[in-house]
């Protein structure tokens, strides 16, 4: 079992099953699945396309 798994293609249900419910899964697979869940739950930082206009007092 030296094959490398692609965690980005797995569904969320599959990741939760491997990370938390499958007791026979190897520990490195469980850890990788948990890391992928955390990565997907991270907030996406989007770029802001507007700039605040500087307003000077009169």
N, C-alpha and C positions, 0 to 999 in steps of 0.2 A: 504494500500500500504506500508506495512512494509517489503516487500521483498528486499533483497540486490541484486543489479544489478552487474554483472561481466563485468566491462568496458574493460577488456583485450580481451574479445571475440567479442566485437563490431567492425564493420568495420570503417574505417576512415570516410566514407560518413555518417554513422549513428552518429558518434561522432560530426561531424560538424553540422549535422541537429539538434541534441539535444542542443548543446552548443550555437549556434548562431541563428538558424532559428525558432525553436519551442518556441513560446512565452508562451504557456500554460504548459510547462514543469516546474516542481518544481525547485526552485533555487538551491537546493542541488544537483539535477541531472545535471543541467547546469554547475555548478561549477566542479563536478566530471568529466564530459565529457571534459571540458576545461583542467583540470589537466592531463587527460589521453592523450590528444593531445600534450600537452607540454612534457609529459614523452616520447612519441614516437618520438618527434622531437629532443630530446636530442642527442648529439653526443655520440656514443658508444666508450668507452675507451678500447682499446684492449691491451693485454699484449704483450710486445716486446720480441721476442725470441732470440735476438742477443745482444752481449755486444760489446762496442767499445774497441778496443785493445789499451792499453796504449803505446804510442810511446815516447821514451825518446831521447833527443838530444845527439849526439855523442861528 
